[in-house]
Amino acid sequence: MSQTHQLFNGHLIPQIQLGLYEMSGSQVAQAVPWALQAGYRGFDQAQMYHKEKQTGTAIREFLASAENEEGLMREDIFYTSKLAQCGTYYDAVRKSITHSVKACGLGYIDLFLLHSPHGGPHARITSWQALEDAILEGEIRSGGVSNYGVRHIEELMASNPRIRPAVNQIEVHPFNTREDIRAVCAKHGIVVQAYAPLVRGLRMQHPTIVQVSNKYGCTPAQLLVRWSLQHGLVTLPKSVQKKRLYENADIGGFKISDEDMATLDALDEHLVTDWDPTDVP
């Protein structure tokens, strides 16, 4: 849980974070303190999830509570949010980012992403310019993108941005390895965040996953999280159950061999568990 990546701007990002997609407000209020007690230090939120306020409140209340035995401070927490939709109007995007900062109540956002490339080239560039200014004005520490394909990354880099993206958050797991997108991100020094690393539970009983997890004496979920880490990804496992939330982070006791990593990589079937806008124009 203490492992981090250093972004190009020097900021550190926790390598395991809690994904908050599709959690209700009450689930967020429960899962966030559980996660903090388990050692999670990063939380992945978004405007589209409609729980920015609840997440910020849960973090602040934990930090101020007796449960915070380690004396954690705001600076110890890595909070991410995302723009719901790229927009063609700079002012609207800029105001939307400011609204997210105020909604979470954490003073600033550690990482803010453009949630998808929908909207076209002009909207993507305009939105990125608004995000850059939010960074320069101190509302955001780092900026990035999500669900960007190869062409979208190259388009952004070709625009000569004042600040380059630090992260691209995409769906990555052994059944959808996204090697092409990961390669272009590596080329530009962009860290890849893996959402849906547990394949949303769709392949937990796959014979290869069961076989390899049994070999290492771990759960299928732990195997999938370890696979992400060994590929150098920032991974976002999600659970609303305390036991599984703890288990998903308890992956320090084993390492997958090169041979078994290759076996898991070979499971790639381009399985998309939710949405895939990486090819939108």
Disulfide bonds with the S-S distance in Angstrom:
none
